[in-house]
Amino acid sequence: MVFNLFPRSPWLRGKQELAAQNPSEAGSPRIFLTGVTGFVGGAIAANLAGSASFKEMLFLVRAQSAAEGVRRVRASIARFTRSAAPPAVSERQIILADLKDPQAFSDARLNDVTHVIHSAAVTSFADRPDIWEVNVNATLRLAARFSGHTRLRRFVYVGTAMACGVARGPVVTESMRLPEERAHLVPYTASKAQAENQLRERFPELPLVSVRPSIIIGHSALGCKPSASIFWILKLVSQLNRFVCPPTAHLDIVPVDYCAQTIVALTLKETLGFSAYHIAAGLNGSAMVEELLQAFHSMDGTAAGQPYERVSEEALLPLARSYSSRYAAENRVAKEPGSGLLNIRMLHKALMLYGRFSKLNYIFDTQRLLSEGLAPAPSFLDYIGRCDRSTRKLSLKAQMAYDFK
């Protein structure tokens, strides 16, 4: 039996049970979304775009004017649709602010909000100076703004499954307390763990639900059209056919549209059994490295039939150098844009970081999510071909730019 450290609080349980008994009194949701111009936030907005409550949504946007904010929101949503015309967004839906501004959440329109989805974050794996200010301090200011807010029905915090830290496998559950900074590979996951822990400790009255997506790659229908983030490193590994993890290591990958759909469902569901959920492929949907390599090799014939070789971290720098030289030579012959040496330092850093994550061999438990009646995630192998086709006209440099801005 797993002990649940994060059950619903008595206050939240009572509020949800009252809403379930009197659904007509709850009224239509008014959602406040942060991070709308980001990958996950944009997908959330796109998922809600066809709903009755979309016109009442509020978006936190960095912009010089409300008109510019509207353009940024519409452009973000457009990435996730085949439609030539993104949904209408009005200037009254735009809250102009920077998360680092202490007054970012002072707008009076927030008084009418019933649901908060906080997806904004600095997601870089670099040790950026603004990570803690944005990911922790701004999150706590947002929670303070809505703490005790009588209209608020749910505060959804978008964390990350990797906030569990290291040495937690092979199957990671949601019930454990997230570890302190020393147990993390990068400052990003440490900041997300710190923020979630602080939310629970400092704001026990907040109707908090934390969602922890696993590795988000591509879109199940659009491939990497919205973003090529992380996909390029998998393809690179398939071309090298060498990496630091064993071929039996699992990668728990979900598409961004499934992630967004699940976040929206957990946001709007009247009652929930828990206050923390993984959004992950889980035991049935995770793919082994050897399966991913086979899929890539069947698509492009690279290294087909050659055995995968597990190497040490010390071998990654020579691999990065040789691959960069080969990339430049091939592009010069083909006269393709993006020719020239790749940034070897960035390439080596990416191989090191993702290599260390892959060696964790994590599968994230999804029993809680399934217990809510929500659909399981599609397997990455089901849409890997769409990701590959959508990136064929993008140079590796262009794909790397999604992760090294």
C-alpha positions as CSV (number, residue, x, y, z in Angstrom):
1,M,0.0,0.0,0.0
2,V,1.3,3.5,-0.9
3,F,0.8,6.2,1.7
4,N,-0.6,9.3,0.1
5,L,1.2,12.4,1.3
6,F,-1.0,14.7,-0.7
7,P,-4.7,13.9,-0.2
8,R,-7.3,16.6,-0.7
9,S,-7.4,19.0,2.3
10,P,-10.7,19.0,4.3
11,W,-11.4,22.5,2.9
12,L,-10.9,21.5,-0.7
13,R,-12.8,18.2,-0.2
14,G,-15.8,20.1,1.3
15,K,-15.8,22.7,-1.5
16,Q,-15.6,20.0,-4.2
17,E,-18.4,17.9,-2.6
18,L,-20.6,21.0,-2.4
19,A,-20.0,21.9,-6.0
20,A,-20.9,18.3,-7.0
21,Q,-24.1,18.4,-5.1
22,N,-25.1,21.8,-6.6
23,P,-23.5,22.0,-10.0
24,S,-25.8,24.7,-11.2
25,E,-24.6,27.0,-8.5
26,A,-21.0,26.7,-9.5
27,G,-21.5,28.7,-12.6
28,S,-19.4,28.8,-15.8
29,P,-15.6,28.6,-15.3
30,R,-13.5,31.7,-15.8
31,I,-9.9,30.5,-16.4
32,F,-6.7,32.4,-15.9
33,L,-3.8,30.9,-17.9
34,T,-0.2,31.8,-17.5
35,G,2.4,30.7,-20.0
36,V,0.1,30.9,-23.0
37,T,3.0,31.7,-25.4
38,G,4.9,28.7,-24.3
39,F,4.7,25.1,-25.6
40,V,2.4,23.6,-23.0
41,G,0.5,26.8,-22.3
42,G,-0.2,27.3,-26.0
43,A,-1.5,23.8,-26.4
44,I,-3.8,24.3,-23.3
45,A,-5.2,27.5,-24.9
46,A,-5.7,25.7,-28.2
47,N,-7.5,22.8,-26.4
48,L,-9.9,25.3,-24.8
49,A,-10.3,27.4,-28.0
50,G,-13.5,25.6,-29.0
51,S,-15.1,25.7,-25.5
52,A,-17.9,27.9,-24.3
53,S,-15.6,29.4,-21.7
54,F,-12.8,30.5,-24.0
55,K,-14.1,34.0,-24.5
56,E,-14.0,34.5,-20.8
57,M,-10.5,33.3,-20.4
58,L,-7.7,35.6,-19.2
59,F,-4.1,35.4,-20.4
60,L,-1.0,36.7,-18.8
61,V,1.2,38.1,-21.6
62,R,4.4,40.0,-21.8
63,A,3.8,42.7,-24.5
64,Q,3.9,46.5,-25.0
65,S,0.2,46.7,-25.6
66,A,-3.0,44.7,-25.4
67,A,-3.1,44.6,-29.2
68,E,0.3,43.0,-29.3
69,G,-0.7,40.6,-26.5
70,V,-3.7,39.5,-28.6
71,R,-1.4,38.9,-31.6
72,R,1.0,36.8,-29.4
73,V,-1.8,34.7,-28.0
74,R,-3.3,34.0,-31.5
75,A,0.1,33.2,-32.9
76,S,0.7,30.7,-30.1
77,I,-2.6,29.0,-30.6
78,A,-2.1,28.9,-34.3
79,R,0.9,26.5,-33.9
80,F,-1.5,23.8,-32.7
81,T,-4.1,23.9,-35.4
82,R,-4.4,23.4,-39.1
83,S,-6.9,26.2,-39.4
84,A,-5.8,29.3,-41.3
85,A,-7.7,31.5,-38.8
86,P,-6.9,31.1,-35.1
87,P,-9.8,31.8,-32.7
88,A,-10.8,35.4,-31.9
89,V,-9.1,36.8,-28.8
90,S,-10.1,40.2,-27.4
91,E,-7.9,42.8,-25.7
92,R,-10.1,42.6,-22.6
93,Q,-8.7,39.0,-22.2
94,I,-5.1,40.2,-22.0
95,I,-3.4,41.0,-18.7
96,L,-0.1,42.7,-19.5
97,A,2.6,41.7,-17.0
98,D,5.9,40.1,-16.5
99,L,6.0,37.3,-14.0
100,K,9.1,38.9,-12.4
101,D,7.0,42.0,-11.6
102,P,5.8,41.9,-8.0
103,Q,2.6,43.6,-9.2
104,A,2.0,41.1,-12.0
105,F,-1.2,39.8,-10.4
106,S,-2.8,43.0,-9.2
107,D,-5.3,43.4,-12.0
108,A,-8.9,43.6,-10.7
109,R,-10.2,41.2,-13.4
110,L,-8.5,38.4,-11.6
111,N,-11.1,38.8,-8.8
112,D,-13.6,36.9,-11.0
113,V,-11.4,34.0,-11.8
114,T,-12.6,30.5,-10.8
115,H,-9.8,28.4,-12.2
116,V,-6.1,29.1,-12.5
117,I,-3.7,27.1,-14.7
118,H,-0.1,28.1,-14.0
119,S,2.0,26.8,-16.8
120,A,4.5,29.6,-17.1
121,A,8.1,28.8,-16.3
122,V,11.7,29.1,-17.3
123,T,12.2,25.6,-18.7
124,S,15.9,25.9,-19.7
125,F,18.3,23.3,-18.4
126,A,21.0,26.0,-18.1
127,D,21.7,27.6,-14.7
128,R,19.9,30.8,-15.6
129,P,19.8,33.6,-12.9
130,D,16.0,34.1,-13.4
131,I,15.0,30.4,-12.8
132,W,14.3,30.8,-9.1
133,E,12.7,34.2,-9.4
134,V,10.2,33.0,-12.1
135,N,9.7,29.3,-11.2
136,V,9.5,29.8,-7.4
137,N,9.0,33.3,-6.3
138,A,6.5,34.3,-9.0
139,T,4.6,31.1,-8.4
140,L,4.3,31.9,-4.7
141,R,3.2,35.4,-5.4
142,L,0.5,34.0,-7.7
143,A,-0.6,31.6,-5.0
144,A,-0.7,34.4,-2.4
145,R,-3.0,36.4,-4.8
146,F,-5.5,33.6,-4.9
147,S,-5.2,32.2,-1.4
148,G,-8.5,32.5,0.3
149,H,-10.1,33.7,-2.9
150,T,-13.8,32.7,-2.4
151,R,-14.5,32.2,-6.1
152,L,-11.6,30.0,-6.8
153,R,-12.4,26.3,-7.5
154,R,-9.1,25.0,-8.6
155,F,-5.4,26.1,-8.8
156,V,-3.6,23.9,-11.2
157,Y,0.2,24.0,-11.0
158,V,2.0,22.6,-14.0
159,G,5.2,21.0,-12.7
160,T,7.3,18.2,-14.1
161,A,7.6,14.5,-13.3
162,M,11.4,14.9,-13.3
163,A,11.0,17.0,-10.1
164,C,11.2,13.6,-8.3
165,G,15.0,13.9,-8.6
166,V,17.5,11.1,-9.0
167,A,17.5,7.5,-7.7
168,R,13.7,7.1,-7.6
169,G,13.0,4.4,-10.1
170,P,12.1,2.2,-11.7
171,V,8.4,3.2,-11.3
172,V,7.9,6.7,-9.8
173,T,4.7,7.4,-7.9
174,E,3.1,10.8,-7.1
175,S,2.9,10.1,-3.4
176,M,6.5,10.9,-2.4
177,R,7.6,14.3,-1.2
178,L,9.7,16.0,-3.9
179,P,13.4,16.1,-2.9
180,E,15.6,19.1,-2.1
181,E,18.0,20.8,-4.6
182,R,21.0,18.4,-4.2
183,A,19.0,15.5,-5.6
184,H,18.5,17.0,-9.0
185,L,20.4,17.0,-12.3
186,V,19.5,20.5,-13.3
187,P,18.3,23.7,-11.5
188,Y,15.0,23.6,-13.5
189,T,13.7,20.4,-11.9
190,A,15.0,21.6,-8.5
191,S,13.1,24.8,-8.9
192,K,9.9,23.0,-9.8
193,A,10.2,20.7,-6.8
194,Q,10.8,23.7,-4.5
195,A,7.8,25.6,-5.9
196,E,5.4,22.7,-5.4
197,N,6.6,21.9,-1.9
198,Q,6.3,25.6,-0.9
199,L,2.8,25.8,-2.4
200,R,1.6,22.9,-0.2
201,E,3.4,24.1,2.9
202,R,2.5,27.8,2.8
203,F,-1.0,27.7,1.2
204,P,-2.8,24.7,2.7
205,E,-6.2,26.4,1.9
206,L,-5.4,26.7,-1.8
207,P,-7.5,24.3,-3.9
208,L,-4.2,23.0,-5.4
209,V,-3.8,20.3,-8.0
210,S,-0.3,19.7,-9.3
211,V,0.2,18.0,-12.6
212,R,3.6,16.6,-13.5
213,P,4.1,15.9,-17.2
214,S,6.9,13.5,-18.1
215,I,9.0,14.1,-21.3
216,I,6.9,16.2,-23.7
217,I,7.9,15.7,-27.4
218,G,5.9,16.8,-30.4
219,H,2.1,16.6,-31.1
220,S,0.3,13.4,-31.9
221,A,-1.3,14.8,-35.1
222,L,1.1,17.6,-36.1
223,G,4.4,16.0,-35.2
224,C,7.0,18.6,-34.4
225,K,5.3,21.5,-36.2
226,P,4.6,23.3,-32.9
227,S,8.1,22.6,-31.6
228,A,11.0,20.3,-32.3
229,S,12.2,20.5,-28.7
230,I,14.1,17.3,-27.6
231,F,13.1,15.3,-30.7
232,W,16.3,16.3,-32.5
233,I,18.4,14.7,-29.7
234,L,16.7,11.4,-30.1
235,K,17.2,11.4,-33.8
236,L,20.8,12.4,-33.3
237,V,21.3,9.5,-31.0
238,S,19.8,7.2,-33.6
239,Q,22.3,8.4,-36.1
240,L,25.2,8.0,-33.8
241,N,23.8,4.6,-32.7
242,R,25.8,5.1,-29.5
243,F,24.8,6.6,-26.2
244,V,25.4,6.3,-22.4
245,C,22.2,4.4,-21.4
246,P,21.5,0.7,-21.9
247,P,19.2,-0.1,-24.9
248,T,16.6,-1.4,-22.4
249,A,16.3,2.0,-20.7
250,H,12.8,3.4,-20.9
251,L,11.8,6.9,-22.0
252,D,8.4,8.1,-20.7
253,I,7.3,10.4,-23.5
254,V,3.9,12.1,-24.1
255,P,2.7,14.5,-26.9
256,V,1.9,18.0,-26.0
257,D,-1.8,17.8,-27.1
258,Y,-2.4,14.8,-24.8
259,C,-0.7,16.8,-22.0
260,A,-2.9,19.8,-22.6
261,Q,-6.1,17.8,-22.9
262,T,-5.4,16.1,-19.6
263,I,-4.6,19.3,-17.8
264,V,-7.8,20.8,-19.0
265,A,-9.8,17.7,-17.9
266,L,-8.2,17.8,-14.4
267,T,-8.8,21.5,-14.2
268,L,-12.5,21.3,-15.0
269,K,-13.5,18.0,-13.4
270,E,-15.8,18.7,-10.5
271,T,-14.2,16.4,-8.0
272,L,-10.8,14.7,-7.9
273,G,-9.4,11.9,-5.8
274,F,-5.9,13.4,-5.4
275,S,-4.0,16.6,-5.5
276,A,-1.0,15.4,-7.6
277,Y,-1.0,13.6,-10.9
278,H,1.5,12.3,-13.4
279,I,0.8,13.0,-17.0
280,A,2.8,10.3,-18.5
281,A,2.9,7.2,-20.8
282,G,3.4,5.0,-17.8
283,L,4.0,1.3,-17.8
284,N,2.1,0.5,-21.0
285,G,3.1,3.5,-23.1
286,S,6.8,4.1,-22.4
287,A,9.2,3.0,-25.1
288,M,12.6,1.4,-24.7
289,V,15.6,3.1,-26.3
290,E,16.1,0.1,-28.6
291,E,12.5,0.4,-29.8
292,L,13.1,4.1,-30.6
293,L,16.3,3.3,-32.5
294,Q,14.6,0.6,-34.5
295,A,11.8,3.1,-35.4
296,F,14.3,5.7,-36.6
297,H,16.4,3.3,-38.5
298,S,13.3,1.9,-40.3
299,M,12.5,5.4,-41.4
300,D,15.8,6.6,-42.7
301,G,18.0,3.5,-42.9
302,T,20.7,5.1,-40.8
303,A,22.9,2.5,-39.0
304,A,20.4,-0.2,-40.0
305,G,21.6,-3.6,-38.9
306,Q,24.4,-2.2,-36.8
307,P,24.4,-3.0,-33.1
308,Y,23.9,-0.2,-30.7
309,E,26.9,0.6,-28.6
310,R,26.7,1.9,-25.0
311,V,29.6,4.3,-24.3
312,S,30.9,6.3,-21.4
313,E,30.3,10.0,-20.8
314,E,33.9,10.7,-21.7
315,A,33.1,9.5,-25.2
316,L,30.4,12.1,-25.8
317,L,32.7,15.0,-26.5
318,P,34.6,13.2,-29.3
319,L,31.2,12.0,-30.7
320,A,30.0,15.6,-30.7
321,R,33.1,16.8,-32.5
322,S,33.0,14.1,-35.2
323,Y,29.3,14.5,-35.8
324,S,29.7,18.3,-36.2
325,S,32.4,17.8,-38.8
326,R,30.3,15.3,-40.7
327,Y,27.2,17.5,-40.5
328,A,29.2,20.5,-42.0
329,A,30.6,18.3,-44.8
330,E,27.3,16.8,-45.7
331,N,25.6,20.2,-45.9
332,R,28.3,21.7,-48.0
333,V,27.9,18.9,-50.6
334,A,24.2,19.1,-50.6
335,K,24.3,23.0,-50.5
336,E,21.7,23.0,-47.8
337,P,21.0,26.0,-45.6
338,G,22.4,25.7,-42.1
339,S,25.8,24.4,-43.2
340,G,28.9,25.0,-41.1
341,L,30.1,23.6,-37.8
342,L,27.5,23.1,-35.1
343,N,28.1,24.6,-31.7
344,I,30.1,21.7,-30.2
345,R,29.8,23.0,-26.7
346,M,26.0,23.0,-26.9
347,L,25.9,19.6,-28.6
348,H,28.1,18.1,-26.0
349,K,26.1,19.6,-23.2
350,A,22.9,18.3,-24.6
351,L,24.3,14.8,-25.0
352,M,25.5,14.9,-21.4
353,L,22.3,16.1,-19.9
354,Y,19.9,13.9,-21.8
355,G,22.2,11.0,-21.3
356,R,22.0,11.4,-17.6
357,F,18.2,11.7,-17.7
358,S,18.0,8.6,-19.9
359,K,20.1,6.6,-17.5
360,L,17.5,7.3,-14.7
361,N,15.3,4.8,-16.6
362,Y,12.1,6.2,-15.1
363,I,8.5,5.1,-15.7
364,F,6.0,7.4,-14.1
365,D,3.0,5.7,-12.5
366,T,-0.4,6.8,-14.0
367,Q,-2.8,4.9,-11.8
368,R,-4.2,8.1,-10.3
369,L,-4.9,9.6,-13.8
370,L,-6.6,6.5,-15.0
371,S,-8.7,6.3,-11.8
372,E,-10.3,9.6,-12.8
373,G,-11.6,8.0,-16.0
374,L,-9.1,9.8,-18.3
375,A,-7.6,8.2,-21.3
376,P,-4.1,6.8,-21.3
377,A,-1.4,8.5,-23.3
378,P,-0.6,7.4,-26.9
379,S,2.8,5.7,-27.4
380,F,5.5,7.9,-28.9
381,L,6.0,5.1,-31.4
382,D,2.5,5.8,-32.7
383,Y,3.4,9.3,-33.9
384,I,7.2,9.2,-34.2
385,G,6.8,9.1,-38.0
386,R,4.9,12.4,-37.9
387,C,7.6,14.0,-35.8
388,D,10.2,12.8,-38.3
389,R,8.4,14.0,-41.4
390,S,7.7,17.4,-39.9
391,T,11.4,18.1,-39.2
392,R,12.9,17.0,-42.5
393,K,13.0,20.5,-43.9
394,L,14.5,21.9,-40.7
395,S,18.2,22.0,-40.2
396,L,19.6,20.5,-37.0
397,K,20.7,24.0,-36.1
398,A,17.1,25.2,-36.4
399,Q,15.9,22.3,-34.3
400,M,18.5,22.9,-31.6
401,A,17.3,26.5,-31.4
402,Y,14.1,25.3,-29.7
403,D,16.1,24.2,-26.7
404,F,19.0,26.7,-26.8
405,K,17.3,30.1,-27.1
